[in-house]
Amino acid sequence: MSTTFTIDTATSRANPMPAPMKRLTVPAIQRRKFDGKTEQPLVMLTAYTVRMAQLLDPHCDMLLVGDSLGQVIYGLPSTLAVTLDMMCAHGAAVVRGSYHSVVIVDMPFGSYESSPEAAFASASRVMADTGCAAIKLEGGQAMAPTIRFLSERGIPVMAHIGLTPQAVNVLGGYGARGRSQQEHEKIMADAKAVADAGAFAMVLEGVVEPIGAAVTQSVDVPVIGIGASAQCDGQVLVAEDMLGLFERTPRFVKRFGDIAGRISAAVETYANDVRSRAFPGPEQTYAPKD
């Protein structure tokens, strides 16, 4: 899959012309946390398509092509059925639609767990096919050797600890993690392990708030929270959740819009205009030439 072809701007709704801004880099993201602190929190949202990438890109530091696309785009019951082909296709679209943010692509379930070598084969394909800047994988201490293997071979890795959706069958659901002392200690150990292994940043998902703050203070790399703590070095949400496209959202989501309501109202108006023959009108039809 090539990401370098030219899109005809005369026929495509997706305008690929670059905005006048320089794309951020992985080292630039790392440098935002200095001496254990991040003065300006990092902003990350998910994106799966060219158009959403274009709309989100000017406001974000990072765009995550999450395997959550399995549920958001494809209506799957979990992320487990997401494939490498799906991630590559959507990752390439987001790269084409962005010019500022660091684009990170999720490694899907089954594409990296068996060995560091298997992870490298999958990750190198993702980076080559999409043009992304980094990949993300789930897991703490168990995945530290893989994170080190990839990082030492030129593949920047964002780790993902706490509630890890790909392990939902082992975890027994999507409840917040860290309520027991044993879980608390494991999450802290996972954070240290992935940071020491070379992860340039980590997502910390679905943990009780004090752990979010403690993890952020304990590692030198940026910690991006989702259902964690405002004290994290940055935040990420599924864009469709925060825009209000779904009736049900997780507890940790704040709706910053009601896009579903606006779409429904617009479609209702369209349907009424079609049924009353008010659309199309003279402005939307072609008159014969004299």
Disulfide bonds with the S-S distance in Angstrom:
none
